[in-house]
Amino acid sequence: MKIAIFGGGIAGLTAAIHLLDKGYEVDLYEKRSVLGGKVSVWKDSDGDSIESGLHVVFGGYKELQSMLKKIGAEKHFEWKDLSLVYAEKGGRQTRFEKVQGLPSPVAELVGGLKTNVITWRDKLSLVRGLLPLLLFGNEGYFRSQDDLTYSDWHARHGCTDNSLQRLWRPISLALNFIEPNVISARPMVTIFNYFGRNYEDARFGFFKANPGESMIAPMKTYIEERGGKIFTNARLKEFILNDNETIQSIALGDGRFVEADAYISALPVHSLKKLIPKAWLAHEYFYNLFHFVGSPVANCQLWFDKKITDTNNLMFAHGTTFATFADVSITCPQDFQAGQGTATGGSVLSLVLAPAHHLMHLPNEVITARVMEELKTIFPKAREAKLLKSTIVKIPESVYKAVPGVDKFRPDQASPIENFFLCGDYTYQKYLASMEGAALSGRHVAEKLSAKLKHHAHTPAETV
Ligand SMILES: Cc1cc2nc3c(=O)[nH]c(=O)nc-3n(C[C@H](O)[C@H](O)[C@H](O)COP(=O)(O)OP(=O)(O)OC[C@H]3O[C@@H](n4cnc5c(N)ncnc54)[C@H](O)[C@@H]3O)c2cc1C
């Protein structure tokens, strides 16, 4: 049986891996020349790795880690100390750390009480507000919180506004690139549950080189070694339908046609929306995809001639254009090192700029100048360092905005069209749009497709 997958991000590549393991023939078509979608990385003319976005692996990403193990890439990332590091003005850093050796949630409570990010009043309000969640929260409860914004949830649970602004706003911006008064409470309380329940699950891991070399390249190798075919510069242009609305073939942008036993879209939802045949919109399933809107985000990379920080971890900032960032010359020991491209041994910062709706049409020089001014207030050493190079990647529609009410519209991987399936971080699985969510959706689609095809193979023809 031949399966055609469209979209070469984590979801499409993971689906290909699982389908090949189940014995299917797989062809994957990716629009761009580079694989990886939102985690794609490419070399520019200076030989520097340009990332679509700074990416960290959470300890709780069990599916992604098991996929990395399957493809022999489980050692391609490394864990950092469990700590939320907040970069403050004047070079100061404040931390939120769990206390090792104590059981959860005591470890988080004691760690939270010790932190100097917020005041004692804030801390006590958080203990009162978050403790029931840490003790009794479950998947059903998280999903039920999707009708509130996180700010509303925070206030309703008696937590202070200062703790929202200082501690959780940078997390909300890092998670979904939107403000806490826009994001649904559901993803935020899910994350607290992570951080508050299990020590291992809350760790941050960085790819040793970058997501492209450390993860996407071994995924490609795994697929090709098992006979899967990957076509880049191959854009899904149009679905050609049979009279019964099933897919007859797919037209590619270059004039070719693809025929298969089943078809999977691993496109981002905003791209799929533009291609859905009108006939399918009578199904609620497809109509509901129009509830999803992409979050704008930008990633800025800066090369310095000197080290401006020695922090080997993800950092958060508040009141700045960037919400979260890292010195990848320190966190990623196999890339961004002296002698590689522009790097001379100084810091190489990768910064996620959010919220970013207002940045999309601003000239890059203006954005970079602002980021530099802010960095100088956070890292005094940046005042002495020379900026060697800067780049900005803007993504006007990245992950879907996890606003209240949208979670219920996330589609199952099996569509009402007999030979058409969906995967992608926005499809239904327990995580927010993320690498883990994309990997989970890839496994789910392989299982659902396989179950459906097997069922048909065993059903007598006259009853089909
Ligand atoms: C700046 C940034 C930082 C992030 N940081 C993190 C992080 O730290 N941790 C984390 O877990 N997640 C993070 N994410 C989210 C994560 O990158 C995504 O959730 C995940 O990569 C989505 O994978 P996907 O396969 O579902 O979609 P995508 O990666 O969007 O892949 C879809 C693919 O489909 C292709 N395509 C589009 N149209 C067509 C067409 N017509 N024909 C063929 N192909 C097509 C695209 O080119 C793309 O390759 C971040 C995202 C961004 C933007």
The ligand as an SDF file (V2000), in Angstrom:
LIG
                    3D

 53 58  0  0  0  0  0  0  0  0999 V2000
   10.0890   30.5390   16.8450 C   0  0  0  0  0  0  0  0  0  0  0  0
    9.5600   29.1920   17.2680 C   0  0  0  0  0  0  0  0  0  0  0  0
   10.0350   28.6050   18.4330 C   0  0  0  0  0  0  0  0  0  0  0  0
    9.5190   27.3820   18.8570 C   0  0  0  0  0  0  0  0  0  0  0  0
   10.0360   26.8080   19.9880 N   0  0  0  0  0  0  0  0  0  0  0  0
    9.5990   25.5940   20.3550 C   0  0  0  0  0  0  0  0  0  0  0  0
   10.2040   24.9270   21.4550 C   0  0  0  0  0  0  0  0  0  0  0  0
   11.1290   25.4400   22.0770 O   0  0  0  0  0  0  0  0  0  0  0  0
    9.7250   23.6910   21.7960 N   0  0  0  0  0  0  0  0  0  0  0  0
    8.6970   23.0850   21.1100 C   0  0  0  0  0  0  0  0  0  0  0  0
    8.3170   21.9640   21.4450 O   0  0  0  0  0  0  0  0  0  0  0  0
    8.1140   23.6970   20.0480 N   0  0  0  0  0  0  0  0  0  0  0  0
    8.5400   24.9240   19.6560 C   0  0  0  0  0  0  0  0  0  0  0  0
    7.9750   25.5360   18.5680 N   0  0  0  0  0  0  0  0  0  0  0  0
    6.8130   24.8900   17.9070 C   0  0  0  0  0  0  0  0  0  0  0  0
    7.2430   23.7730   16.9430 C   0  0  0  0  0  0  0  0  0  0  0  0
    8.2570   24.2440   16.0860 O   0  0  0  0  0  0  0  0  0  0  0  0
    6.0600   23.3400   16.0750 C   0  0  0  0  0  0  0  0  0  0  0  0
    4.9410   23.0810   16.9090 O   0  0  0  0  0  0  0  0  0  0  0  0
    6.3460   22.0800   15.2710 C   0  0  0  0  0  0  0  0  0  0  0  0
    7.6220   22.1180   14.6850 O   0  0  0  0  0  0  0  0  0  0  0  0
    5.2690   21.9490   14.1620 C   0  0  0  0  0  0  0  0  0  0  0  0
    5.5320   20.8140   13.3660 O   0  0  0  0  0  0  0  0  0  0  0  0
    4.5090   20.4000   12.2220 P   0  0  0  0  0  0  0  0  0  0  0  0
    5.1340   19.2820   11.4700 O   0  0  0  0  0  0  0  0  0  0  0  0
    3.1630   20.2060   12.7960 O   0  0  0  0  0  0  0  0  0  0  0  0
    4.3560   21.7040   11.2640 O   0  0  0  0  0  0  0  0  0  0  0  0
    5.4510   22.4820   10.4140 P   0  0  0  0  0  0  0  0  0  0  0  0
    6.7540   22.4660   11.0870 O   0  0  0  0  0  0  0  0  0  0  0  0
    4.8440   23.8020   10.0980 O   0  0  0  0  0  0  0  0  0  0  0  0
    5.5970   21.6290    9.0730 O   0  0  0  0  0  0  0  0  0  0  0  0
    4.7000   21.7720    7.9840 C   0  0  0  0  0  0  0  0  0  0  0  0
    5.4730   21.5560    6.6870 C   0  0  0  0  0  0  0  0  0  0  0  0
    4.5490   21.6110    5.5760 O   0  0  0  0  0  0  0  0  0  0  0  0
    5.1930   22.2860    4.5080 C   0  0  0  0  0  0  0  0  0  0  0  0
    4.1690   22.7710    3.5700 N   0  0  0  0  0  0  0  0  0  0  0  0
    3.3680   23.8680    3.6850 C   0  0  0  0  0  0  0  0  0  0  0  0
    2.5550   23.9570    2.6080 N   0  0  0  0  0  0  0  0  0  0  0  0
    2.8620   22.9070    1.8080 C   0  0  0  0  0  0  0  0  0  0  0  0
    2.3490   22.4580    0.5380 C   0  0  0  0  0  0  0  0  0  0  0  0
    1.3770   23.1240   -0.1060 N   0  0  0  0  0  0  0  0  0  0  0  0
    2.8910   21.3240   -0.0070 N   0  0  0  0  0  0  0  0  0  0  0  0
    3.8860   20.6260    0.6410 C   0  0  0  0  0  0  0  0  0  0  0  0
    4.4050   21.0250    1.8330 N   0  0  0  0  0  0  0  0  0  0  0  0
    3.8830   22.1480    2.4080 C   0  0  0  0  0  0  0  0  0  0  0  0
    5.9550   23.3970    5.2160 C   0  0  0  0  0  0  0  0  0  0  0  0
    6.9590   23.9510    4.3680 O   0  0  0  0  0  0  0  0  0  0  0  0
    6.5220   22.6490    6.4330 C   0  0  0  0  0  0  0  0  0  0  0  0
    7.7660   22.0570    6.1470 O   0  0  0  0  0  0  0  0  0  0  0  0
    8.4780   26.7500   18.1170 C   0  0  0  0  0  0  0  0  0  0  0  0
    7.9970   27.3400   16.9430 C   0  0  0  0  0  0  0  0  0  0  0  0
    8.5330   28.5410   16.5060 C   0  0  0  0  0  0  0  0  0  0  0  0
    8.0000   29.1540   15.2480 C   0  0  0  0  0  0  0  0  0  0  0  0
  1  2  1  0
  2  3  1  0
  2 52  2  0
  3  4  2  0
  4  5  1  0
  4 50  1  0
  5  6  2  0
  6  7  1  0
  6 13  1  0
  7  8  2  0
  7  9  1  0
  9 10  1  0
 10 11  2  0
 10 12  1  0
 12 13  2  0
 13 14  1  0
 14 15  1  0
 14 50  1  0
 15 16  1  0
 16 17  1  0
 16 18  1  0
 18 19  1  0
 18 20  1  0
 20 21  1  0
 20 22  1  0
 22 23  1  0
 23 24  1  0
 24 25  2  0
 24 26  1  0
 24 27  1  0
 27 28  1  0
 28 29  2  0
 28 30  1  0
 28 31  1  0
 31 32  1  0
 32 33  1  0
 33 34  1  0
 33 48  1  0
 34 35  1  0
 35 36  1  0
 35 46  1  0
 36 37  1  0
 36 45  1  0
 37 38  2  0
 38 39  1  0
 39 40  1  0
 39 45  2  0
 40 41  1  0
 40 42  2  0
 42 43  1  0
 43 44  2  0
 44 45  1  0
 46 47  1  0
 46 48  1  0
 48 49  1  0
 50 51  2  0
 51 52  1  0
 52 53  1  0
M  END
$$$$
